[in-house]
Amino acid sequence: MPSQKPRVRRVPVAMPEGATSGQPWYRSLHFSGFSLLMLAIIVLFVVVLAPSLRTLVQQQDQITDMQRQVAAQKADVAQKKHDVARWDDPAYIEAQARDRLLYVYPGEESYLVMGSEAGASATPAPRTESGTPVSSTVQTPDVDWVRSMLSSVLESGLSDETDDELERRGDTGAGSGSDTDRGTDSGSSSE
């Protein structure tokens, strides 16, 4: 007689209301061998084809750029052919010789007016954003900025005044520091 396995009976158990199972949601997912094999094939497919697809997209961009360049060059060639065809016309050659080289037929008199273009195309003087005209001459400032900066650095480094006194003197304006800008000594008065 064949050995009999004991039958296991499965009974569904309902969870009480409001109670949660201690397992996260991803624990309820079950993968079969076939689904894992298909997932591995898809990942392999992406890994193998991704560089090829990137290369394909780059080549398509290059082809589009080259087609634009070819179209521009064809238009340039067509324009040059049109220019060459115009030079086959004797009337065009005559007009170019008169305009560019100032040629005239024997017996004709040619007059060349000088300076008429400068008066007609005189541009107004440039202006700043506030509307004042920009000077065409170089101006020299009244203050020697190098001496002013050096005296300011030396005065701040060698001064016996406290921070509060220096701040108050800075708040009163530039009147007290203007003597040092000119290079004269304002005196070393200690209060």
ABEGO torsion letter per residue (X at the ends): XBBBBBBBBBBBBBBBBGBBBABBAAAABBBBAAAAAAAAAAAAAAAAAAAAAAAAAAAAAAAAAAAAAAAAAAAAAAAAAAAAAAAABAAAAAAAAAAAAGBBBBGBBBBBBBGAAAAAABBBBBBBAAGBBBBABBBBBABBAAAAAAAAAAAAAABABBAAAAAAAAAAEAAAAAAAAAGBBAEBBBX
